[in-house]
Amino acid sequence: MAKIKMPKGSPAIDMTPLVDLGFLLVTFFMLTAQFRPEDSVIVDIPSSRSQLVIPTENLMTVVVDSTGRAYWDFTDKKVRREILKEMANRYKVSFTPEQEQRFVSLGAIGMPMSQLPAYLSLENATERGQMDRVSKGIPMDSTNNQLLDWIRVTQLVFSSGADGKNPIVALKGDGNVDYSVMNKVIKIFQSPTVKINRFRMITNLEESRLAASSSTK
């Protein structure tokens, strides 16, 4: 009996499902990705040997640049919006929906409340950068301590939706800043209305060390 010869040939593979899956993954990452907020302040932070990682959620950061200007930042966008609304009520200023959305999308804020509406009206990052350079930061004088209000309002807004818990607090200071400025911020942390006795110091290469305010006295 003659042998039956099987036809030779490569099997056909339909790549359409694989291509569809690839486009679905690309679309998913594009829609869920969070873009890094623009930096309004550049800080040369000191180095550290600690490996304690700073969390990225529920984090309130007070930033102090080399000239001693103070900035406030918070990671959660929904909380940021509510904080802005409460600060607007306290300081009798108003913000448009567009200004609120820009505030939510930005990073650290270093503007006095009286100048914040004008700052948030600027659509161009270059113009905001120019305004940042001439700003003196968030006031933290004894007669006009807006930084204390930002911290306290953040605690109140966050704790109202977190079963009374306070947000994680970090202090990010430039390595060349005068220590008296950092000490002033730490005293604000320790004030009776805030009572932040433990906070994290942000240092170089995303390393940090857990800092207790008692160690800075």
Contacts in CASP RR format, 6 or more apart in sequence:
PFRMAT RR
TARGET T0000
AUTHOR 0000-0000-0000
METHOD contacts of the structure
MODEL  1
MAKIKMPKGSPAIDMTPLVDLGFLLVTFFMLTAQFRPEDSVIVDIPSSRS
QLVIPTENLMTVVVDSTGRAYWDFTDKKVRREILKEMANRYKVSFTPEQE
QRFVSLGAIGMPMSQLPAYLSLENATERGQMDRVSKGIPMDSTNNQLLDW
IRVTQLVFSSGADGKNPIVALKGDGNVDYSVMNKVIKIFQSPTVKINRFR
MITNLEESRLAASSSTK
37 105 0 8 1.000
37 106 0 8 1.000
37 107 0 8 1.000
38 106 0 8 1.000
38 107 0 8 1.000
38 125 0 8 1.000
38 128 0 8 1.000
39 107 0 8 1.000
39 108 0 8 1.000
40 71 0 8 1.000
40 106 0 8 1.000
40 107 0 8 1.000
40 108 0 8 1.000
40 109 0 8 1.000
40 110 0 8 1.000
40 128 0 8 1.000
40 129 0 8 1.000
40 132 0 8 1.000
41 63 0 8 1.000
41 65 0 8 1.000
41 69 0 8 1.000
41 71 0 8 1.000
41 108 0 8 1.000
41 110 0 8 1.000
41 132 0 8 1.000
42 65 0 8 1.000
43 63 0 8 1.000
43 64 0 8 1.000
43 65 0 8 1.000
43 66 0 8 1.000
43 172 0 8 1.000
43 173 0 8 1.000
43 174 0 8 1.000
43 175 0 8 1.000
44 66 0 8 1.000
44 174 0 8 1.000
44 175 0 8 1.000
44 176 0 8 1.000
45 172 0 8 1.000
45 173 0 8 1.000
45 174 0 8 1.000
45 175 0 8 1.000
45 202 0 8 1.000
45 203 0 8 1.000
45 204 0 8 1.000
46 173 0 8 1.000
46 175 0 8 1.000
46 203 0 8 1.000
46 204 0 8 1.000
47 203 0 8 1.000
47 204 0 8 1.000
47 205 0 8 1.000
47 207 0 8 1.000
48 201 0 8 1.000
48 203 0 8 1.000
48 204 0 8 1.000
48 207 0 8 1.000
48 208 0 8 1.000
48 209 0 8 1.000
49 207 0 8 1.000
50 203 0 8 1.000
50 207 0 8 1.000
50 208 0 8 1.000
50 209 0 8 1.000
50 210 0 8 1.000
51 207 0 8 1.000
52 200 0 8 1.000
52 207 0 8 1.000
52 208 0 8 1.000
52 209 0 8 1.000
52 210 0 8 1.000
53 206 0 8 1.000
53 208 0 8 1.000
54 170 0 8 1.000
54 200 0 8 1.000
54 202 0 8 1.000
54 206 0 8 1.000
54 208 0 8 1.000
55 168 0 8 1.000
56 75 0 8 1.000
57 75 0 8 1.000
57 76 0 8 1.000
58 75 0 8 1.000
58 76 0 8 1.000
58 158 0 8 1.000
58 162 0 8 1.000
58 167 0 8 1.000
58 168 0 8 1.000
59 74 0 8 1.000
59 75 0 8 1.000
59 167 0 8 1.000
59 168 0 8 1.000
59 169 0 8 1.000
59 170 0 8 1.000
60 72 0 8 1.000
60 73 0 8 1.000
60 74 0 8 1.000
60 75 0 8 1.000
60 151 0 8 1.000
60 154 0 8 1.000
60 158 0 8 1.000
60 167 0 8 1.000
60 168 0 8 1.000
60 169 0 8 1.000
60 170 0 8 1.000
61 72 0 8 1.000
61 73 0 8 1.000
61 74 0 8 1.000
61 108 0 8 1.000
61 169 0 8 1.000
61 170 0 8 1.000
61 171 0 8 1.000
61 172 0 8 1.000
61 202 0 8 1.000
62 70 0 8 1.000
62 71 0 8 1.000
62 72 0 8 1.000
62 73 0 8 1.000
62 147 0 8 1.000
62 151 0 8 1.000
62 169 0 8 1.000
62 170 0 8 1.000
62 171 0 8 1.000
62 172 0 8 1.000
62 185 0 8 1.000
63 70 0 8 1.000
63 71 0 8 1.000
63 72 0 8 1.000
63 73 0 8 1.000
63 108 0 8 1.000
63 172 0 8 1.000
63 173 0 8 1.000
64 70 0 8 1.000
64 71 0 8 1.000
64 171 0 8 1.000
64 172 0 8 1.000
64 173 0 8 1.000
64 174 0 8 1.000
64 177 0 8 1.000
64 181 0 8 1.000
64 182 0 8 1.000
64 185 0 8 1.000
65 71 0 8 1.000
65 173 0 8 1.000
65 174 0 8 1.000
65 177 0 8 1.000
66 174 0 8 1.000
66 175 0 8 1.000
66 176 0 8 1.000
66 177 0 8 1.000
67 177 0 8 1.000
68 174 0 8 1.000
68 177 0 8 1.000
68 178 0 8 1.000
68 181 0 8 1.000
69 110 0 8 1.000
69 135 0 8 1.000
69 136 0 8 1.000
69 137 0 8 1.000
69 138 0 8 1.000
70 110 0 8 1.000
70 137 0 8 1.000
70 138 0 8 1.000
70 140 0 8 1.000
70 147 0 8 1.000
70 185 0 8 1.000
71 108 0 8 1.000
71 109 0 8 1.000
71 110 0 8 1.000
71 137 0 8 1.000
71 138 0 8 1.000
72 108 0 8 1.000
72 109 0 8 1.000
72 110 0 8 1.000
72 138 0 8 1.000
72 147 0 8 1.000
72 150 0 8 1.000
72 151 0 8 1.000
72 154 0 8 1.000
73 107 0 8 1.000
73 108 0 8 1.000
73 109 0 8 1.000
74 80 0 8 1.000
74 83 0 8 1.000
74 154 0 8 1.000
74 167 0 8 1.000
76 158 0 8 1.000
77 104 0 8 1.000
77 105 0 8 1.000
79 154 0 8 1.000
79 157 0 8 1.000
79 158 0 8 1.000
80 103 0 8 1.000
80 104 0 8 1.000
81 100 0 8 1.000
81 103 0 8 1.000
81 104 0 8 1.000
82 157 0 8 1.000
83 150 0 8 1.000
83 153 0 8 1.000
83 154 0 8 1.000
83 157 0 8 1.000
84 95 0 8 1.000
84 100 0 8 1.000
84 103 0 8 1.000
84 104 0 8 1.000
85 95 0 8 1.000
85 100 0 8 1.000
86 153 0 8 1.000
86 156 0 8 1.000
86 157 0 8 1.000
87 113 0 8 1.000
87 149 0 8 1.000
87 150 0 8 1.000
87 153 0 8 1.000
88 94 0 8 1.000
88 95 0 8 1.000
90 149 0 8 1.000
90 153 0 8 1.000
91 113 0 8 1.000
91 114 0 8 1.000
91 146 0 8 1.000
93 113 0 8 1.000
93 114 0 8 1.000
93 116 0 8 1.000
93 117 0 8 1.000
94 117 0 8 1.000
95 103 0 8 1.000
95 116 0 8 1.000
95 117 0 8 1.000
95 120 0 8 1.000
99 117 0 8 1.000
99 120 0 8 1.000
99 121 0 8 1.000
100 120 0 8 1.000
102 120 0 8 1.000
102 123 0 8 1.000
103 109 0 8 1.000
103 116 0 8 1.000
103 120 0 8 1.000
109 116 0 8 1.000
109 138 0 8 1.000
110 132 0 8 1.000
110 135 0 8 1.000
110 137 0 8 1.000
110 138 0 8 1.000
111 119 0 8 1.000
111 131 0 8 1.000
111 132 0 8 1.000
111 135 0 8 1.000
111 137 0 8 1.000
111 138 0 8 1.000
112 135 0 8 1.000
112 136 0 8 1.000
112 137 0 8 1.000
112 138 0 8 1.000
112 139 0 8 1.000
112 146 0 8 1.000
113 146 0 8 1.000
115 131 0 8 1.000
115 135 0 8 1.000
118 131 0 8 1.000
119 128 0 8 1.000
119 131 0 8 1.000
122 128 0 8 1.000
122 131 0 8 1.000
138 146 0 8 1.000
138 147 0 8 1.000
138 150 0 8 1.000
139 145 0 8 1.000
139 146 0 8 1.000
139 147 0 8 1.000
140 146 0 8 1.000
140 147 0 8 1.000
140 148 0 8 1.000
140 184 0 8 1.000
140 185 0 8 1.000
140 188 0 8 1.000
145 188 0 8 1.000
147 185 0 8 1.000
147 188 0 8 1.000
148 188 0 8 1.000
148 191 0 8 1.000
148 193 0 8 1.000
148 194 0 8 1.000
151 169 0 8 1.000
151 188 0 8 1.000
151 189 0 8 1.000
151 194 0 8 1.000
151 196 0 8 1.000
152 193 0 8 1.000
152 194 0 8 1.000
154 167 0 8 1.000
155 166 0 8 1.000
155 167 0 8 1.000
155 194 0 8 1.000
158 165 0 8 1.000
158 166 0 8 1.000
158 167 0 8 1.000
159 165 0 8 1.000
159 166 0 8 1.000
166 196 0 8 1.000
168 200 0 8 1.000
169 189 0 8 1.000
169 196 0 8 1.000
169 198 0 8 1.000
169 199 0 8 1.000
169 200 0 8 1.000
170 199 0 8 1.000
170 200 0 8 1.000
170 201 0 8 1.000
170 202 0 8 1.000
170 208 0 8 1.000
171 182 0 8 1.000
171 185 0 8 1.000
171 186 0 8 1.000
171 189 0 8 1.000
171 199 0 8 1.000
171 200 0 8 1.000
171 201 0 8 1.000
171 202 0 8 1.000
171 211 0 8 1.000
172 201 0 8 1.000
172 202 0 8 1.000
173 182 0 8 1.000
173 201 0 8 1.000
173 202 0 8 1.000
183 216 0 8 1.000
186 213 0 8 1.000
186 216 0 8 1.000
188 194 0 8 1.000
189 196 0 8 1.000
189 197 0 8 1.000
189 199 0 8 1.000
189 213 0 8 1.000
190 196 0 8 1.000
190 197 0 8 1.000
190 213 0 8 1.000
196 213 0 8 1.000
197 212 0 8 1.000
197 213 0 8 1.000
197 214 0 8 1.000
198 210 0 8 1.000
198 211 0 8 1.000
198 212 0 8 1.000
198 213 0 8 1.000
199 211 0 8 1.000
199 213 0 8 1.000
200 208 0 8 1.000
200 209 0 8 1.000
200 210 0 8 1.000
200 211 0 8 1.000
201 208 0 8 1.000
201 209 0 8 1.000
201 210 0 8 1.000
201 211 0 8 1.000
202 208 0 8 1.000
203 209 0 8 1.000
END
